Amino acid sequence: MTHPRTRGPAAGAECGTATICAALLHDVVEDTDAALADVARASGAEVAALVDGLPALDGTGRSPADRRILRLKLFDRLHNMRTIGHVDPAKRIARSRETLEILVPTARVLGLGLVERDDG
C-alpha cells in the first residue's frame, strides 16, 4: 500500500485537506468494492468529487474545471512513472509519451517544477 501513502505528501504541496484526502483515496473506487457514494459518506462530497474527477481525465486531453484534479493527476502520474518498471513495454512507451507531451508541459504551466524535474 505504498501508492496512496506517497500521494498524500506530494499532493499536500500547497493543497488543502480535501485534496490530500482525495490523493489518499483516489484509487479506492477503482481498486476495491467501495463506491463513490461510500467515499462521499465517509469523507464528504468535495473529496468524492475530486476522486471522481481523476478517471474522467484519462485520455480526454481536457483540462478539468477544478485545478486540484489536475494536480492530483500530475502527482499520481509522477508516482506511476517512478514505478513503471513492472508495466508492459508497449504501455510503458505510451504512458511515457503522454507524460512528456502532455503532463510535463502542464506541470510547467502550473508552476509544479517538482513534478517536471523529478528523477525519482
Phi and psi restraints in degrees (range 20) as a CNS / XPLOR table:
assign (resid 1 and name C) (resid 2 and name N)
       (resid 2 and name CA) (resid 2 and name C) 1.0 -86.0 20.0 2
assign (resid 2 and name N) (resid 2 and name CA)
       (resid 2 and name C) (resid 3 and name N) 1.0 -30.6 20.0 2
assign (resid 2 and name C) (resid 3 and name N)
       (resid 3 and name CA) (resid 3 and name C) 1.0 -57.4 20.0 2
assign (resid 3 and name N) (resid 3 and name CA)
       (resid 3 and name C) (resid 4 and name N) 1.0 -54.2 20.0 2
assign (resid 3 and name C) (resid 4 and name N)
       (resid 4 and name CA) (resid 4 and name C) 1.0 -62.4 20.0 2
assign (resid 4 and name N) (resid 4 and name CA)
       (resid 4 and name C) (resid 5 and name N) 1.0 -37.2 20.0 2
assign (resid 4 and name C) (resid 5 and name N)
       (resid 5 and name CA) (resid 5 and name C) 1.0 -65.8 20.0 2
assign (resid 5 and name N) (resid 5 and name CA)
       (resid 5 and name C) (resid 6 and name N) 1.0 -32.9 20.0 2
assign (resid 5 and name C) (resid 6 and name N)
       (resid 6 and name CA) (resid 6 and name C) 1.0 -78.5 20.0 2
assign (resid 6 and name N) (resid 6 and name CA)
       (resid 6 and name C) (resid 7 and name N) 1.0 -18.7 20.0 2
assign (resid 6 and name C) (resid 7 and name N)
       (resid 7 and name CA) (resid 7 and name C) 1.0 -78.7 20.0 2
assign (resid 7 and name N) (resid 7 and name CA)
       (resid 7 and name C) (resid 8 and name N) 1.0 -35.6 20.0 2
assign (resid 7 and name C) (resid 8 and name N)
       (resid 8 and name CA) (resid 8 and name C) 1.0 -56.4 20.0 2
assign (resid 8 and name N) (resid 8 and name CA)
       (resid 8 and name C) (resid 9 and name N) 1.0 -56.9 20.0 2
assign (resid 8 and name C) (resid 9 and name N)
       (resid 9 and name CA) (resid 9 and name C) 1.0 -62.2 20.0 2
assign (resid 9 and name N) (resid 9 and name CA)
       (resid 9 and name C) (resid 10 and name N) 1.0 -39.4 20.0 2
assign (resid 9 and name C) (resid 10 and name N)
       (resid 10 and name CA) (resid 10 and name C) 1.0 -65.1 20.0 2
assign (resid 10 and name N) (resid 10 and name CA)
       (resid 10 and name C) (resid 11 and name N) 1.0 -44.5 20.0 2
assign (resid 10 and name C) (resid 11 and name N)
       (resid 11 and name CA) (resid 11 and name C) 1.0 -70.1 20.0 2
assign (resid 11 and name N) (resid 11 and name CA)
       (resid 11 and name C) (resid 12 and name N) 1.0 -20.2 20.0 2
assign (resid 11 and name C) (resid 12 and name N)
       (resid 12 and name CA) (resid 12 and name C) 1.0 -69.3 20.0 2
assign (resid 12 and name N) (resid 12 and name CA)
       (resid 12 and name C) (resid 13 and name N) 1.0 -10.0 20.0 2
assign (resid 12 and name C) (resid 13 and name N)
       (resid 13 and name CA) (resid 13 and name C) 1.0 -65.1 20.0 2
assign (resid 13 and name N) (resid 13 and name CA)
       (resid 13 and name C) (resid 14 and name N) 1.0 103.0 20.0 2
assign (resid 13 and name C) (resid 14 and name N)
       (resid 14 and name CA) (resid 14 and name C) 1.0 60.3 20.0 2
assign (resid 14 and name N) (resid 14 and name CA)
       (resid 14 and name C) (resid 15 and name N) 1.0 32.7 20.0 2
assign (resid 14 and name C) (resid 15 and name N)
       (resid 15 and name CA) (resid 15 and name C) 1.0 -121.3 20.0 2
assign (resid 15 and name N) (resid 15 and name CA)
       (resid 15 and name C) (resid 16 and name N) 1.0 155.1 20.0 2
assign (resid 15 and name C) (resid 16 and name N)
       (resid 16 and name CA) (resid 16 and name C) 1.0 -89.8 20.0 2
assign (resid 16 and name N) (resid 16 and name CA)
       (resid 16 and name C) (resid 17 and name N) 1.0 -177.5 20.0 2
assign (resid 16 and name C) (resid 17 and name N)
       (resid 17 and name CA) (resid 17 and name C) 1.0 -59.9 20.0 2
assign (resid 17 and name N) (resid 17 and name CA)
       (resid 17 and name C) (resid 18 and name N) 1.0 -43.2 20.0 2
assign (resid 17 and name C) (resid 18 and name N)
       (resid 18 and name CA) (resid 18 and name C) 1.0 -62.0 20.0 2
assign (resid 18 and name N) (resid 18 and name CA)
       (resid 18 and name C) (resid 19 and name N) 1.0 -39.4 20.0 2
assign (resid 18 and name C) (resid 19 and name N)
       (resid 19 and name CA) (resid 19 and name C) 1.0 -67.9 20.0 2
assign (resid 19 and name N) (resid 19 and name CA)
       (resid 19 and name C) (resid 20 and name N) 1.0 -41.4 20.0 2
assign (resid 19 and name C) (resid 20 and name N)
       (resid 20 and name CA) (resid 20 and name C) 1.0 -64.2 20.0 2
assign (resid 20 and name N) (resid 20 and name CA)
       (resid 20 and name C) (resid 21 and name N) 1.0 -42.6 20.0 2
assign (resid 20 and name C) (resid 21 and name N)
       (resid 21 and name CA) (resid 21 and name C) 1.0 -61.6 20.0 2
assign (resid 21 and name N) (resid 21 and name CA)
       (resid 21 and name C) (resid 22 and name N) 1.0 -43.0 20.0 2
assign (resid 21 and name C) (resid 22 and name N)
       (resid 22 and name CA) (resid 22 and name C) 1.0 -64.2 20.0 2
assign (resid 22 and name N) (resid 22 and name CA)
       (resid 22 and name C) (resid 23 and name N) 1.0 -36.7 20.0 2
assign (resid 22 and name C) (resid 23 and name N)
       (resid 23 and name CA) (resid 23 and name C) 1.0 -62.3 20.0 2
assign (resid 23 and name N) (resid 23 and name CA)
       (resid 23 and name C) (resid 24 and name N) 1.0 -39.0 20.0 2
assign (resid 23 and name C) (resid 24 and name N)
       (resid 24 and name CA) (resid 24 and name C) 1.0 -74.3 20.0 2
assign (resid 24 and name N) (resid 24 and name CA)
       (resid 24 and name C) (resid 25 and name N) 1.0 -29.5 20.0 2
assign (resid 24 and name C) (resid 25 and name N)
       (resid 25 and name CA) (resid 25 and name C) 1.0 -104.2 20.0 2
assign (resid 25 and name N) (resid 25 and name CA)
       (resid 25 and name C) (resid 26 and name N) 1.0 1.6 20.0 2
assign (resid 25 and name C) (resid 26 and name N)
       (resid 26 and name CA) (resid 26 and name C) 1.0 -59.7 20.0 2
assign (resid 26 and name N) (resid 26 and name CA)
       (resid 26 and name C) (resid 27 and name N) 1.0 -27.6 20.0 2
assign (resid 26 and name C) (resid 27 and name N)
       (resid 27 and name CA) (resid 27 and name C) 1.0 -97.1 20.0 2
assign (resid 27 and name N) (resid 27 and name CA)
       (resid 27 and name C) (resid 28 and name N) 1.0 -2.8 20.0 2
assign (resid 27 and name C) (resid 28 and name N)
       (resid 28 and name CA) (resid 28 and name C) 1.0 -59.1 20.0 2
assign (resid 28 and name N) (resid 28 and name CA)
       (resid 28 and name C) (resid 29 and name N) 1.0 -47.1 20.0 2
assign (resid 28 and name C) (resid 29 and name N)
       (resid 29 and name CA) (resid 29 and name C) 1.0 -68.0 20.0 2
assign (resid 29 and name N) (resid 29 and name CA)
       (resid 29 and name C) (resid 30 and name N) 1.0 -38.7 20.0 2
assign (resid 29 and name C) (resid 30 and name N)
       (resid 30 and name CA) (resid 30 and name C) 1.0 -73.9 20.0 2
assign (resid 30 and name N) (resid 30 and name CA)
       (resid 30 and name C) (resid 31 and name N) 1.0 -36.3 20.0 2
assign (resid 30 and name C) (resid 31 and name N)
       (resid 31 and name CA) (resid 31 and name C) 1.0 -106.7 20.0 2
assign (resid 31 and name N) (resid 31 and name CA)
       (resid 31 and name C) (resid 32 and name N) 1.0 -0.3 20.0 2
assign (resid 31 and name C) (resid 32 and name N)
       (resid 32 and name CA) (resid 32 and name C) 1.0 -134.6 20.0 2
assign (resid 32 and name N) (resid 32 and name CA)
       (resid 32 and name C) (resid 33 and name N) 1.0 -176.0 20.0 2
assign (resid 32 and name C) (resid 33 and name N)
       (resid 33 and name CA) (resid 33 and name C) 1.0 -81.7 20.0 2
assign (resid 33 and name N) (resid 33 and name CA)
       (resid 33 and name C) (resid 34 and name N) 1.0 -3.8 20.0 2
assign (resid 33 and name C) (resid 34 and name N)
       (resid 34 and name CA) (resid 34 and name C) 1.0 -67.5 20.0 2
assign (resid 34 and name N) (resid 34 and name CA)
       (resid 34 and name C) (resid 35 and name N) 1.0 143.8 20.0 2
assign (resid 34 and name C) (resid 35 and name N)
       (resid 35 and name CA) (resid 35 and name C) 1.0 -101.5 20.0 2
assign (resid 35 and name N) (resid 35 and name CA)
       (resid 35 and name C) (resid 36 and name N) 1.0 162.4 20.0 2
assign (resid 35 and name C) (resid 36 and name N)
       (resid 36 and name CA) (resid 36 and name C) 1.0 -58.2 20.0 2
assign (resid 36 and name N) (resid 36 and name CA)
       (resid 36 and name C) (resid 37 and name N) 1.0 -34.3 20.0 2
assign (resid 36 and name C) (resid 37 and name N)
       (resid 37 and name CA) (resid 37 and name C) 1.0 -61.7 20.0 2
assign (resid 37 and name N) (resid 37 and name CA)
       (resid 37 and name C) (resid 38 and name N) 1.0 -34.6 20.0 2
assign (resid 37 and name C) (resid 38 and name N)
       (resid 38 and name CA) (resid 38 and name C) 1.0 -65.6 20.0 2
assign (resid 38 and name N) (resid 38 and name CA)
       (resid 38 and name C) (resid 39 and name N) 1.0 -41.5 20.0 2
assign (resid 38 and name C) (resid 39 and name N)
       (resid 39 and name CA) (resid 39 and name C) 1.0 -63.0 20.0 2
assign (resid 39 and name N) (resid 39 and name CA)
       (resid 39 and name C) (resid 40 and name N) 1.0 -44.4 20.0 2
assign (resid 39 and name C) (resid 40 and name N)
       (resid 40 and name CA) (resid 40 and name C) 1.0 -61.9 20.0 2
assign (resid 40 and name N) (resid 40 and name CA)
       (resid 40 and name C) (resid 41 and name N) 1.0 -42.7 20.0 2
assign (resid 40 and name C) (resid 41 and name N)
       (resid 41 and name CA) (resid 41 and name C) 1.0 -66.1 20.0 2
assign (resid 41 and name N) (resid 41 and name CA)
       (resid 41 and name C) (resid 42 and name N) 1.0 -40.4 20.0 2
assign (resid 41 and name C) (resid 42 and name N)
       (resid 42 and name CA) (resid 42 and name C) 1.0 -83.8 20.0 2
assign (resid 42 and name N) (resid 42 and name CA)
       (resid 42 and name C) (resid 43 and name N) 1.0 -31.4 20.0 2
assign (resid 42 and name C) (resid 43 and name N)
       (resid 43 and name CA) (resid 43 and name C) 1.0 -125.4 20.0 2
assign (resid 43 and name N) (resid 43 and name CA)
       (resid 43 and name C) (resid 44 and name N) 1.0 -5.7 20.0 2
assign (resid 43 and name C) (resid 44 and name N)
       (resid 44 and name CA) (resid 44 and name C) 1.0 102.8 20.0 2
assign (resid 44 and name N) (resid 44 and name CA)
       (resid 44 and name C) (resid 45 and name N) 1.0 158.5 20.0 2
assign (resid 44 and name C) (resid 45 and name N)
       (resid 45 and name CA) (resid 45 and name C) 1.0 -65.1 20.0 2
assign (resid 45 and name N) (resid 45 and name CA)
       (resid 45 and name C) (resid 46 and name N) 1.0 -35.7 20.0 2
assign (resid 45 and name C) (resid 46 and name N)
       (resid 46 and name CA) (resid 46 and name C) 1.0 -63.9 20.0 2
assign (resid 46 and name N) (resid 46 and name CA)
       (resid 46 and name C) (resid 47 and name N) 1.0 -45.8 20.0 2
assign (resid 46 and name C) (resid 47 and name N)
       (resid 47 and name CA) (resid 47 and name C) 1.0 -63.6 20.0 2
assign (resid 47 and name N) (resid 47 and name CA)
       (resid 47 and name C) (resid 48 and name N) 1.0 -43.9 20.0 2
assign (resid 47 and name C) (resid 48 and name N)
       (resid 48 and name CA) (resid 48 and name C) 1.0 -61.0 20.0 2
assign (resid 48 and name N) (resid 48 and name CA)
       (resid 48 and name C) (resid 49 and name N) 1.0 -39.5 20.0 2
assign (resid 48 and name C) (resid 49 and name N)
       (resid 49 and name CA) (resid 49 and name C) 1.0 -64.6 20.0 2
assign (resid 49 and name N) (resid 49 and name CA)
       (resid 49 and name C) (resid 50 and name N) 1.0 -39.1 20.0 2
assign (resid 49 and name C) (resid 50 and name N)
       (resid 50 and name CA) (resid 50 and name C) 1.0 -66.6 20.0 2
assign (resid 50 and name N) (resid 50 and name CA)
       (resid 50 and name C) (resid 51 and name N) 1.0 -44.1 20.0 2
assign (resid 50 and name C) (resid 51 and name N)
       (resid 51 and name CA) (resid 51 and name C) 1.0 -61.3 20.0 2
assign (resid 51 and name N) (resid 51 and name CA)
       (resid 51 and name C) (resid 52 and name N) 1.0 -42.3 20.0 2
assign (resid 51 and name C) (resid 52 and name N)
       (resid 52 and name CA) (resid 52 and name C) 1.0 -67.3 20.0 2
assign (resid 52 and name N) (resid 52 and name CA)
       (resid 52 and name C) (resid 53 and name N) 1.0 -29.2 20.0 2
assign (resid 52 and name C) (resid 53 and name N)
       (resid 53 and name CA) (resid 53 and name C) 1.0 -74.4 20.0 2
assign (resid 53 and name N) (resid 53 and name CA)
       (resid 53 and name C) (resid 54 and name N) 1.0 -24.5 20.0 2
assign (resid 53 and name C) (resid 54 and name N)
       (resid 54 and name CA) (resid 54 and name C) 1.0 -64.1 20.0 2
assign (resid 54 and name N) (resid 54 and name CA)
       (resid 54 and name C) (resid 55 and name N) 1.0 -53.6 20.0 2
assign (resid 54 and name C) (resid 55 and name N)
       (resid 55 and name CA) (resid 55 and name C) 1.0 -63.1 20.0 2
assign (resid 55 and name N) (resid 55 and name CA)
       (resid 55 and name C) (resid 56 and name N) 1.0 -26.7 20.0 2
assign (resid 55 and name C) (resid 56 and name N)
       (resid 56 and name CA) (resid 56 and name C) 1.0 -65.0 20.0 2
assign (resid 56 and name N) (resid 56 and name CA)
       (resid 56 and name C) (resid 57 and name N) 1.0 -21.9 20.0 2
assign (resid 56 and name C) (resid 57 and name N)
       (resid 57 and name CA) (resid 57 and name C) 1.0 -76.8 20.0 2
assign (resid 57 and name N) (resid 57 and name CA)
       (resid 57 and name C) (resid 58 and name N) 1.0 -29.1 20.0 2
assign (resid 57 and name C) (resid 58 and name N)
       (resid 58 and name CA) (resid 58 and name C) 1.0 -57.0 20.0 2
assign (resid 58 and name N) (resid 58 and name CA)
       (resid 58 and name C) (resid 59 and name N) 1.0 120.2 20.0 2
assign (resid 58 and name C) (resid 59 and name N)
       (resid 59 and name CA) (resid 59 and name C) 1.0 74.5 20.0 2
assign (resid 59 and name N) (resid 59 and name CA)
       (resid 59 and name C) (resid 60 and name N) 1.0 2.4 20.0 2
assign (resid 59 and name C) (resid 60 and name N)
       (resid 60 and name CA) (resid 60 and name C) 1.0 -90.9 20.0 2
assign (resid 60 and name N) (resid 60 and name CA)
       (resid 60 and name C) (resid 61 and name N) 1.0 -30.8 20.0 2
assign (resid 60 and name C) (resid 61 and name N)
       (resid 61 and name CA) (resid 61 and name C) 1.0 72.4 20.0 2
assign (resid 61 and name N) (resid 61 and name CA)
       (resid 61 and name C) (resid 62 and name N) 1.0 3.5 20.0 2
assign (resid 61 and name C) (resid 62 and name N)
       (resid 62 and name CA) (resid 62 and name C) 1.0 -88.2 20.0 2
assign (resid 62 and name N) (resid 62 and name CA)
       (resid 62 and name C) (resid 63 and name N) 1.0 150.5 20.0 2
assign (resid 62 and name C) (resid 63 and name N)
       (resid 63 and name CA) (resid 63 and name C) 1.0 -92.5 20.0 2
assign (resid 63 and name N) (resid 63 and name CA)
       (resid 63 and name C) (resid 64 and name N) 1.0 129.9 20.0 2
assign (resid 63 and name C) (resid 64 and name N)
       (resid 64 and name CA) (resid 64 and name C) 1.0 -71.3 20.0 2
assign (resid 64 and name N) (resid 64 and name CA)
       (resid 64 and name C) (resid 65 and name N) 1.0 154.7 20.0 2
assign (resid 64 and name C) (resid 65 and name N)
       (resid 65 and name CA) (resid 65 and name C) 1.0 -64.1 20.0 2
assign (resid 65 and name N) (resid 65 and name CA)
       (resid 65 and name C) (resid 66 and name N) 1.0 -34.1 20.0 2
assign (resid 65 and name C) (resid 66 and name N)
       (resid 66 and name CA) (resid 66 and name C) 1.0 -98.5 20.0 2
assign (resid 66 and name N) (resid 66 and name CA)
       (resid 66 and name C) (resid 67 and name N) 1.0 111.7 20.0 2
assign (resid 66 and name C) (resid 67 and name N)
       (resid 67 and name CA) (resid 67 and name C) 1.0 -61.1 20.0 2
assign (resid 67 and name N) (resid 67 and name CA)
       (resid 67 and name C) (resid 68 and name N) 1.0 -22.6 20.0 2
assign (resid 67 and name C) (resid 68 and name N)
       (resid 68 and name CA) (resid 68 and name C) 1.0 -62.8 20.0 2
assign (resid 68 and name N) (resid 68 and name CA)
       (resid 68 and name C) (resid 69 and name N) 1.0 -33.8 20.0 2
assign (resid 68 and name C) (resid 69 and name N)
       (resid 69 and name CA) (resid 69 and name C) 1.0 -63.6 20.0 2
assign (resid 69 and name N) (resid 69 and name CA)
       (resid 69 and name C) (resid 70 and name N) 1.0 -41.3 20.0 2
assign (resid 69 and name C) (resid 70 and name N)
       (resid 70 and name CA) (resid 70 and name C) 1.0 -64.8 20.0 2
assign (resid 70 and name N) (resid 70 and name CA)
       (resid 70 and name C) (resid 71 and name N) 1.0 -41.7 20.0 2
assign (resid 70 and name C) (resid 71 and name N)
       (resid 71 and name CA) (resid 71 and name C) 1.0 -60.5 20.0 2
assign (resid 71 and name N) (resid 71 and name CA)
       (resid 71 and name C) (resid 72 and name N) 1.0 -43.8 20.0 2
assign (resid 71 and name C) (resid 72 and name N)
       (resid 72 and name CA) (resid 72 and name C) 1.0 -61.3 20.0 2
assign (resid 72 and name N) (resid 72 and name CA)
       (resid 72 and name C) (resid 73 and name N) 1.0 -42.3 20.0 2
assign (resid 72 and name C) (resid 73 and name N)
       (resid 73 and name CA) (resid 73 and name C) 1.0 -61.0 20.0 2
assign (resid 73 and name N) (resid 73 and name CA)
       (resid 73 and name C) (resid 74 and name N) 1.0 -43.4 20.0 2
assign (resid 73 and name C) (resid 74 and name N)
       (resid 74 and name CA) (resid 74 and name C) 1.0 -63.1 20.0 2
assign (resid 74 and name N) (resid 74 and name CA)
       (resid 74 and name C) (resid 75 and name N) 1.0 -45.4 20.0 2
assign (resid 74 and name C) (resid 75 and name N)
       (resid 75 and name CA) (resid 75 and name C) 1.0 -70.7 20.0 2
assign (resid 75 and name N) (resid 75 and name CA)
       (resid 75 and name C) (resid 76 and name N) 1.0 -32.6 20.0 2
assign (resid 75 and name C) (resid 76 and name N)
       (resid 76 and name CA) (resid 76 and name C) 1.0 -63.3 20.0 2
assign (resid 76 and name N) (resid 76 and name CA)
       (resid 76 and name C) (resid 77 and name N) 1.0 -46.5 20.0 2
assign (resid 76 and name C) (resid 77 and name N)
       (resid 77 and name CA) (resid 77 and name C) 1.0 -65.8 20.0 2
assign (resid 77 and name N) (resid 77 and name CA)
       (resid 77 and name C) (resid 78 and name N) 1.0 -35.5 20.0 2
assign (resid 77 and name C) (resid 78 and name N)
       (resid 78 and name CA) (resid 78 and name C) 1.0 -56.6 20.0 2
assign (resid 78 and name N) (resid 78 and name CA)
       (resid 78 and name C) (resid 79 and name N) 1.0 -47.2 20.0 2
assign (resid 78 and name C) (resid 79 and name N)
       (resid 79 and name CA) (resid 79 and name C) 1.0 -65.4 20.0 2
assign (resid 79 and name N) (resid 79 and name CA)
       (resid 79 and name C) (resid 80 and name N) 1.0 -42.2 20.0 2
assign (resid 79 and name C) (resid 80 and name N)
       (resid 80 and name CA) (resid 80 and name C) 1.0 -60.8 20.0 2
assign (resid 80 and name N) (resid 80 and name CA)
       (resid 80 and name C) (resid 81 and name N) 1.0 -37.9 20.0 2
assign (resid 80 and name C) (resid 81 and name N)
       (resid 81 and name CA) (resid 81 and name C) 1.0 -71.1 20.0 2
assign (resid 81 and name N) (resid 81 and name CA)
       (resid 81 and name C) (resid 82 and name N) 1.0 -31.8 20.0 2
assign (resid 81 and name C) (resid 82 and name N)
       (resid 82 and name CA) (resid 82 and name C) 1.0 -67.7 20.0 2
assign (resid 82 and name N) (resid 82 and name CA)
       (resid 82 and name C) (resid 83 and name N) 1.0 -25.1 20.0 2
assign (resid 82 and name C) (resid 83 and name N)
       (resid 83 and name CA) (resid 83 and name C) 1.0 -117.0 20.0 2
assign (resid 83 and name N) (resid 83 and name CA)
       (resid 83 and name C) (resid 84 and name N) 1.0 27.2 20.0 2
assign (resid 83 and name C) (resid 84 and name N)
       (resid 84 and name CA) (resid 84 and name C) 1.0 -76.9 20.0 2
assign (resid 84 and name N) (resid 84 and name CA)
       (resid 84 and name C) (resid 85 and name N) 1.0 -9.5 20.0 2
assign (resid 84 and name C) (resid 85 and name N)
       (resid 85 and name CA) (resid 85 and name C) 1.0 -57.0 20.0 2
assign (resid 85 and name N) (resid 85 and name CA)
       (resid 85 and name C) (resid 86 and name N) 1.0 -27.7 20.0 2
assign (resid 85 and name C) (resid 86 and name N)
       (resid 86 and name CA) (resid 86 and name C) 1.0 -87.8 20.0 2
assign (resid 86 and name N) (resid 86 and name CA)
       (resid 86 and name C) (resid 87 and name N) 1.0 -3.8 20.0 2
assign (resid 86 and name C) (resid 87 and name N)
       (resid 87 and name CA) (resid 87 and name C) 1.0 -85.3 20.0 2
assign (resid 87 and name N) (resid 87 and name CA)
       (resid 87 and name C) (resid 88 and name N) 1.0 146.8 20.0 2
assign (resid 87 and name C) (resid 88 and name N)
       (resid 88 and name CA) (resid 88 and name C) 1.0 -50.9 20.0 2
assign (resid 88 and name N) (resid 88 and name CA)
       (resid 88 and name C) (resid 89 and name N) 1.0 136.7 20.0 2
assign (resid 88 and name C) (resid 89 and name N)
       (resid 89 and name CA) (resid 89 and name C) 1.0 -54.1 20.0 2
assign (resid 89 and name N) (resid 89 and name CA)
       (resid 89 and name C) (resid 90 and name N) 1.0 -39.7 20.0 2
assign (resid 89 and name C) (resid 90 and name N)
       (resid 90 and name CA) (resid 90 and name C) 1.0 -65.1 20.0 2
assign (resid 90 and name N) (resid 90 and name CA)
       (resid 90 and name C) (resid 91 and name N) 1.0 -42.0 20.0 2
assign (resid 90 and name C) (resid 91 and name N)
       (resid 91 and name CA) (resid 91 and name C) 1.0 -68.5 20.0 2
assign (resid 91 and name N) (resid 91 and name CA)
       (resid 91 and name C) (resid 92 and name N) 1.0 -35.0 20.0 2
assign (resid 91 and name C) (resid 92 and name N)
       (resid 92 and name CA) (resid 92 and name C) 1.0 -60.1 20.0 2
assign (resid 92 and name N) (resid 92 and name CA)
       (resid 92 and name C) (resid 93 and name N) 1.0 -44.0 20.0 2
assign (resid 92 and name C) (resid 93 and name N)
       (resid 93 and name CA) (resid 93 and name C) 1.0 -65.5 20.0 2
assign (resid 93 and name N) (resid 93 and name CA)
       (resid 93 and name C) (resid 94 and name N) 1.0 -45.1 20.0 2
assign (resid 93 and name C) (resid 94 and name N)
       (resid 94 and name CA) (resid 94 and name C) 1.0 -62.7 20.0 2
assign (resid 94 and name N) (resid 94 and name CA)
       (resid 94 and name C) (resid 95 and name N) 1.0 -44.9 20.0 2
assign (resid 94 and name C) (resid 95 and name N)
       (resid 95 and name CA) (resid 95 and name C) 1.0 -65.6 20.0 2
assign (resid 95 and name N) (resid 95 and name CA)
       (resid 95 and name C) (resid 96 and name N) 1.0 -40.0 20.0 2
assign (resid 95 and name C) (resid 96 and name N)
       (resid 96 and name CA) (resid 96 and name C) 1.0 -64.1 20.0 2
assign (resid 96 and name N) (resid 96 and name CA)
       (resid 96 and name C) (resid 97 and name N) 1.0 -42.6 20.0 2
assign (resid 96 and name C) (resid 97 and name N)
       (resid 97 and name CA) (resid 97 and name C) 1.0 -62.7 20.0 2
assign (resid 97 and name N) (resid 97 and name CA)
       (resid 97 and name C) (resid 98 and name N) 1.0 -46.8 20.0 2
assign (resid 97 and name C) (resid 98 and name N)
       (resid 98 and name CA) (resid 98 and name C) 1.0 -60.5 20.0 2
assign (resid 98 and name N) (resid 98 and name CA)
       (resid 98 and name C) (resid 99 and name N) 1.0 -40.5 20.0 2
assign (resid 98 and name C) (resid 99 and name N)
       (resid 99 and name CA) (resid 99 and name C) 1.0 -61.6 20.0 2
assign (resid 99 and name N) (resid 99 and name CA)
       (resid 99 and name C) (resid 100 and name N) 1.0 -48.0 20.0 2
assign (resid 99 and name C) (resid 100 and name N)
       (resid 100 and name CA) (resid 100 and name C) 1.0 -70.1 20.0 2
assign (resid 100 and name N) (resid 100 and name CA)
       (resid 100 and name C) (resid 101 and name N) 1.0 -38.3 20.0 2
assign (resid 100 and name C) (resid 101 and name N)
       (resid 101 and name CA) (resid 101 and name C) 1.0 -86.5 20.0 2
assign (resid 101 and name N) (resid 101 and name CA)
       (resid 101 and name C) (resid 102 and name N) 1.0 -28.0 20.0 2
assign (resid 101 and name C) (resid 102 and name N)
       (resid 102 and name CA) (resid 102 and name C) 1.0 -117.9 20.0 2
assign (resid 102 and name N) (resid 102 and name CA)
       (resid 102 and name C) (resid 103 and name N) 1.0 -52.8 20.0 2
assign (resid 102 and name C) (resid 103 and name N)
       (resid 103 and name CA) (resid 103 and name C) 1.0 -76.9 20.0 2
assign (resid 103 and name N) (resid 103 and name CA)
       (resid 103 and name C) (resid 104 and name N) 1.0 -38.2 20.0 2
assign (resid 103 and name C) (resid 104 and name N)
       (resid 104 and name CA) (resid 104 and name C) 1.0 -64.4 20.0 2
assign (resid 104 and name N) (resid 104 and name CA)
       (resid 104 and name C) (resid 105 and name N) 1.0 -46.9 20.0 2
assign (resid 104 and name C) (resid 105 and name N)
       (resid 105 and name CA) (resid 105 and name C) 1.0 -60.5 20.0 2
assign (resid 105 and name N) (resid 105 and name CA)
       (resid 105 and name C) (resid 106 and name N) 1.0 -35.2 20.0 2
assign (resid 105 and name C) (resid 106 and name N)
       (resid 106 and name CA) (resid 106 and name C) 1.0 -64.6 20.0 2
assign (resid 106 and name N) (resid 106 and name CA)
       (resid 106 and name C) (resid 107 and name N) 1.0 -43.7 20.0 2
assign (resid 106 and name C) (resid 107 and name N)
       (resid 107 and name CA) (resid 107 and name C) 1.0 -60.1 20.0 2
assign (resid 107 and name N) (resid 107 and name CA)
       (resid 107 and name C) (resid 108 and name N) 1.0 -39.7 20.0 2
assign (resid 107 and name C) (resid 108 and name N)
       (resid 108 and name CA) (resid 108 and name C) 1.0 -62.4 20.0 2
assign (resid 108 and name N) (resid 108 and name CA)
       (resid 108 and name C) (resid 109 and name N) 1.0 -46.6 20.0 2
assign (resid 108 and name C) (resid 109 and name N)
       (resid 109 and name CA) (resid 109 and name C) 1.0 -61.7 20.0 2
assign (resid 109 and name N) (resid 109 and name CA)
       (resid 109 and name C) (resid 110 and name N) 1.0 -38.3 20.0 2
assign (resid 109 and name C) (resid 110 and name N)
       (resid 110 and name CA) (resid 110 and name C) 1.0 -79.8 20.0 2
assign (resid 110 and name N) (resid 110 and name CA)
       (resid 110 and name C) (resid 111 and name N) 1.0 -2.8 20.0 2
assign (resid 110 and name C) (resid 111 and name N)
       (resid 111 and name CA) (resid 111 and name C) 1.0 76.3 20.0 2
assign (resid 111 and name N) (resid 111 and name CA)
       (resid 111 and name C) (resid 112 and name N) 1.0 24.7 20.0 2
assign (resid 111 and name C) (resid 112 and name N)
       (resid 112 and name CA) (resid 112 and name C) 1.0 -99.8 20.0 2
assign (resid 112 and name N) (resid 112 and name CA)
       (resid 112 and name C) (resid 113 and name N) 1.0 63.4 20.0 2
assign (resid 112 and name C) (resid 113 and name N)
       (resid 113 and name CA) (resid 113 and name C) 1.0 -57.0 20.0 2
assign (resid 113 and name N) (resid 113 and name CA)
       (resid 113 and name C) (resid 114 and name N) 1.0 -28.3 20.0 2
assign (resid 113 and name C) (resid 114 and name N)
       (resid 114 and name CA) (resid 114 and name C) 1.0 -53.7 20.0 2
assign (resid 114 and name N) (resid 114 and name CA)
       (resid 114 and name C) (resid 115 and name N) 1.0 -42.8 20.0 2
assign (resid 114 and name C) (resid 115 and name N)
       (resid 115 and name CA) (resid 115 and name C) 1.0 -74.3 20.0 2
assign (resid 115 and name N) (resid 115 and name CA)
       (resid 115 and name C) (resid 116 and name N) 1.0 -44.5 20.0 2
assign (resid 115 and name C) (resid 116 and name N)
       (resid 116 and name CA) (resid 116 and name C) 1.0 -60.2 20.0 2
assign (resid 116 and name N) (resid 116 and name CA)
       (resid 116 and name C) (resid 117 and name N) 1.0 -39.9 20.0 2
assign (resid 116 and name C) (resid 117 and name N)
       (resid 117 and name CA) (resid 117 and name C) 1.0 -96.3 20.0 2
assign (resid 117 and name N) (resid 117 and name CA)
       (resid 117 and name C) (resid 118 and name N) 1.0 -2.3 20.0 2
assign (resid 117 and name C) (resid 118 and name N)
       (resid 118 and name CA) (resid 118 and name C) 1.0 -57.6 20.0 2
assign (resid 118 and name N) (resid 118 and name CA)
       (resid 118 and name C) (resid 119 and name N) 1.0 133.8 20.0 2
assign (resid 118 and name C) (resid 119 and name N)
       (resid 119 and name CA) (resid 119 and name C) 1.0 -123.0 20.0 2
assign (resid 119 and name N) (resid 119 and name CA)
       (resid 119 and name C) (resid 120 and name N) 1.0 25.9 20.0 2
